[in-house]
Amino acid sequence: LVKKGNHYRLNEYNVHRIFLATSLISCKLLDDKQKPLKLFAMVGGISPTELCALEKVCLETLEYDLYVNPAVYALYERRLRASVQPQNSLEMLRRRRSRKFDN
């Protein structure tokens, strides 16, 4: 989205909305049984009308091209896993240590 629609700027106020809209699009593309739009909107804390509008903007920005090159997907997956895993492990260690001291 950022590459195709350079007039969009991600920030702390809209990143969750974009993530929510693109998650909805992904689920519609991949899942045989779709979850209701109202459910996605409720989980995201926005109205179904706003989510529907965001979905439309995302699809138009992507020119309805939802294909992702497998090599590009693998690259981003590795980057995401590398950035998330150490934090989760560190957080788990912190929780374990704090439980030991609480007892």
Protein Blocks (a to p, Z undefined) as FASTA:
>chain_A
ZZmmmmbccdfklmmmmmmmmmmmmmmmmpmbdcdfklmmmmnopafklmmmmmmmmmmm
noopabdcfklmmmmmmmmmmmmmmmmmmmmmmmmmmmmmmZZ
